[in-house]
Amino acid sequence: MIDREHKLSVVRQAKLLGFSRGSVYYLPRPVSDGDLALMRRIDELHLDYPLPEVGCCKGS
């Protein structure tokens, strides 16, 4: 969408498209293997021990 070689500046292109400049320059960081393993374990625990939904235990 943003063409860095275009005659319009990146800032102007972002404004025309309704993007923030920060989102144009943002580069995501890779997730480490340790973080992925931790997230996987948290997912497993949530599946093994599901919590009640918010608002399910309201008083009468």
N, CA and C atoms as an extended XYZ file, in Angstrom:
180
Properties=species:S:1:pos:R:3:atomname:S:1:resname:S:1:resid:I:1 pbc="F F F"
N         0.813       -1.184        0.000 N   MET     1
C         0.000        0.000        0.000 CA  MET     1
C         0.863        1.257        0.000 C   MET     1
N         1.844        1.303        0.882 N   ILE     2
C         2.739        2.451        0.930 CA  ILE     2
C         3.910        2.155        0.008 C   ILE     2
N         4.133        3.051       -0.928 N   ASP     3
C         5.236        2.900       -1.876 CA  ASP     3
C         6.318        3.900       -1.507 C   ASP     3
N         7.423        3.396       -0.989 N   ARG     4
C         8.511        4.274       -0.539 CA  ARG     4
C         9.217        4.967       -1.703 C   ARG     4
N         9.015        4.480       -2.916 N   GLU     5
C         9.636        5.079       -4.098 CA  GLU     5
C         8.722        6.090       -4.787 C   GLU     5
N         7.489        6.227       -4.332 N   HIS     6
C         6.519        7.130       -4.955 CA  HIS     6
C         6.907        8.581       -4.709 C   HIS     6
N         6.458        9.478       -5.602 N   LYS     7
C         6.808       10.895       -5.446 CA  LYS     7
C         6.130       11.522       -4.227 C   LYS     7
N         4.975       10.967       -3.807 N   LEU     8
C         4.364       11.438       -2.565 CA  LEU     8
C         5.174       10.911       -1.384 C   LEU     8
N         5.338       11.743       -0.372 N   SER     9
C         6.089       11.299        0.801 CA  SER     9
C         5.328       10.180        1.516 C   SER     9
N         6.067        9.407        2.285 N   VAL    10
C         5.462        8.325        3.059 CA  VAL    10
C         4.427        8.901        4.020 C   VAL    10
N         4.736       10.051        4.612 N   VAL    11
C         3.812       10.697        5.544 CA  VAL    11
C         2.511       11.058        4.835 C   VAL    11
N         2.615       11.619        3.635 N   ARG    12
C         1.420       12.024        2.881 CA  ARG    12
C         0.601       10.795        2.469 C   ARG    12
N         1.274        9.744        2.016 N   GLN    13
C         0.573        8.510        1.647 CA  GLN    13
C        -0.174        7.935        2.847 C   GLN    13
N         0.487        7.919        4.001 N   ALA    14
C        -0.142        7.388        5.208 CA  ALA    14
C        -1.377        8.206        5.568 C   ALA    14
N        -1.263        9.523        5.459 N   LYS    15
C        -2.398       10.386        5.788 CA  LYS    15
C        -3.562       10.132        4.831 C   LYS    15
N        -3.278        9.998        3.539 N   LEU    16
C        -4.332        9.755        2.556 CA  LEU    16
C        -5.026        8.410        2.781 C   LEU    16
N        -4.268        7.422        3.240 N   LEU    17
C        -4.830        6.094        3.481 CA  LEU    17
C        -5.452        5.958        4.871 C   LEU    17
N        -5.251        6.972        5.710 N   GLY    18
C        -5.807        6.922        7.058 CA  GLY    18
C        -4.986        6.088        8.019 C   GLY    18
N        -3.698        5.895        7.719 N   PHE    19
C        -2.806        5.137        8.593 CA  PHE    19
C        -2.043        6.097        9.485 C   PHE    19
N        -1.687        5.640       10.676 N   SER    20
C        -0.789        6.436       11.499 CA  SER    20
C         0.629        6.227       10.971 C   SER    20
N         1.464        7.220       11.156 N   ARG    21
C         2.848        7.078       10.682 CA  ARG    21
C         3.546        5.948       11.416 C   ARG    21
N         3.221        5.778       12.689 N   GLY    22
C         3.846        4.714       13.470 CA  GLY    22
C         3.584        3.337       12.890 C   GLY    22
N         2.369        3.122       12.382 N   SER    23
C         2.049        1.811       11.814 CA  SER    23
C         2.789        1.574       10.502 C   SER    23
N         3.145        2.646        9.811 N   VAL    24
C         3.878        2.511        8.550 CA  VAL    24
C         5.307        2.053        8.820 C   VAL    24
N         5.911        2.566        9.885 N   TYR    25
C         7.309        2.261       10.175 CA  TYR    25
C         7.483        1.079       11.127 C   TYR    25
N         6.382        0.557       11.696 N   TYR    26
C         6.457       -0.516       12.683 CA  TYR    26
C         6.983       -1.802       12.061 C   TYR    26
N         7.953       -2.412       12.710 N   LEU    27
C         8.466       -3.726       12.313 CA  LEU    27
C         8.323       -4.658       13.513 C   LEU    27
N         7.497       -5.698       13.410 N   PRO    28
C         7.302       -6.587       14.554 CA  PRO    28
C         8.579       -7.343       14.908 C   PRO    28
N         8.775       -7.545       16.217 N   ARG    29
C         9.919       -8.327       16.670 CA  ARG    29
C         9.550       -9.801       16.625 C   ARG    29
N        10.501      -10.651       16.273 N   PRO    30
C        10.205      -12.085       16.292 CA  PRO    30
C         9.991      -12.555       17.734 C   PRO    30
N         9.152      -13.568       17.905 N   VAL    31
C         8.873      -14.124       19.228 CA  VAL    31
C         9.866      -15.250       19.485 C   VAL    31
N        10.489      -15.217       20.653 N   SER    32
C        11.506      -16.223       20.971 CA  SER    32
C        10.863      -17.599       21.169 C   SER    32
N        11.676      -18.641       21.016 N   ASP    33
C        11.191      -20.010       21.211 CA  ASP    33
C        10.704      -20.214       22.641 C   ASP    33
N        11.392      -19.599       23.606 N   GLY    34
C        10.978      -19.710       25.001 CA  GLY    34
C         9.608      -19.100       25.237 C   GLY    34
N         9.359      -17.934       24.628 N   ASP    35
C         8.052      -17.286       24.763 CA  ASP    35
C         6.961      -18.120       24.102 C   ASP    35
N         7.258      -18.699       22.947 N   LEU    36
C         6.275      -19.547       22.265 CA  LEU    36
C         5.926      -20.768       23.111 C   LEU    36
N         6.941      -21.376       23.735 N   ALA    37
C         6.704      -22.541       24.589 CA  ALA    37
C         5.848      -22.150       25.791 C   ALA    37
N         6.118      -20.989       26.374 N   LEU    38
C         5.338      -20.517       27.514 CA  LEU    38
C         3.888      -20.247       27.114 C   LEU    38
N         3.682      -19.600       25.976 N   MET    39
C         2.319      -19.326       25.502 CA  MET    39
C         1.568      -20.623       25.222 C   MET    39
N         2.268      -21.616       24.655 N   ARG    40
C         1.652      -22.913       24.374 CA  ARG    40
C         1.218      -23.589       25.678 C   ARG    40
N         2.077      -23.513       26.705 N   ARG    41
C         1.754      -24.131       27.999 CA  ARG    41
C         0.566      -23.436       28.656 C   ARG    41
N         0.511      -22.119       28.584 N   ILE    42
C        -0.626      -21.375       29.139 CA  ILE    42
C        -1.911      -21.787       28.428 C   ILE    42
N        -1.853      -21.932       27.107 N   ASP    43
C        -3.029      -22.389       26.351 CA  ASP    43
C        -3.475      -23.772       26.820 C   ASP    43
N        -2.508      -24.677       27.017 N   GLU    44
C        -2.843      -26.025       27.480 CA  GLU    44
C        -3.524      -25.980       28.844 C   GLU    44
N        -3.002      -25.157       29.754 N   LEU    45
C        -3.588      -25.046       31.091 CA  LEU    45
C        -5.008      -24.498       31.031 C   LEU    45
N        -5.241      -23.519       30.172 N   HIS    46
C        -6.584      -22.954       30.033 CA  HIS    46
C        -7.564      -23.979       29.462 C   HIS    46
N        -7.076      -24.855       28.591 N   LEU    47
C        -7.953      -25.894       28.044 CA  LEU    47
C        -8.220      -26.990       29.075 C   LEU    47
N        -7.199      -27.316       29.895 N   ASP    48
C        -7.357      -28.354       30.914 CA  ASP    48
C        -8.185      -27.877       32.108 C   ASP    48
N        -8.069      -26.608       32.456 N   TYR    49
C        -8.749      -26.043       33.624 CA  TYR    49
C        -9.477      -24.760       33.223 C   TYR    49
N       -10.563      -24.895       32.475 N   PRO    50
C       -11.270      -23.688       32.017 CA  PRO    50
C       -11.878      -22.930       33.193 C   PRO    50
N       -11.852      -21.626       33.097 N   LEU    51
C       -12.434      -20.762       34.120 CA  LEU    51
C       -13.853      -20.404       33.715 C   LEU    51
N       -14.719      -20.148       34.698 N   PRO    52
C       -16.078      -19.732       34.337 CA  PRO    52
C       -16.037      -18.400       33.594 C   PRO    52
N       -17.011      -18.209       32.736 N   GLU    53
C       -17.066      -16.967       31.970 CA  GLU    53
C       -17.366      -15.799       32.890 C   GLU    53
N       -16.932      -14.639       32.518 N   VAL    54
C       -17.189      -13.439       33.301 CA  VAL    54
C       -18.689      -13.201       33.352 C   VAL    54
N       -19.195      -12.945       34.534 N   GLY    55
C       -20.611      -12.640       34.691 CA  GLY    55
C       -21.501      -13.855       34.869 C   GLY    55
N       -20.928      -15.060       34.879 N   CYS    56
C       -21.774      -16.250       34.984 CA  CYS    56
C       -22.268      -16.485       36.405 C   CYS    56
N       -21.596      -15.903       37.367 N   CYS    57
C       -21.925      -16.203       38.760 CA  CYS    57
C       -22.544      -15.008       39.473 C   CYS    57
N       -23.300      -14.201       38.780 N   LYS    58
C       -23.942      -13.038       39.392 CA  LYS    58
C       -25.011      -13.500       40.373 C   LYS    58
N       -25.170      -12.734       41.445 N   GLY    59
C       -26.214      -13.041       42.423 CA  GLY    59
C       -27.593      -12.757       41.851 C   GLY    59
N       -28.618      -13.343       42.456 N   SER    60
C       -29.993      -13.162       41.961 CA  SER    60
C       -30.478      -11.759       42.163 C   SER    60
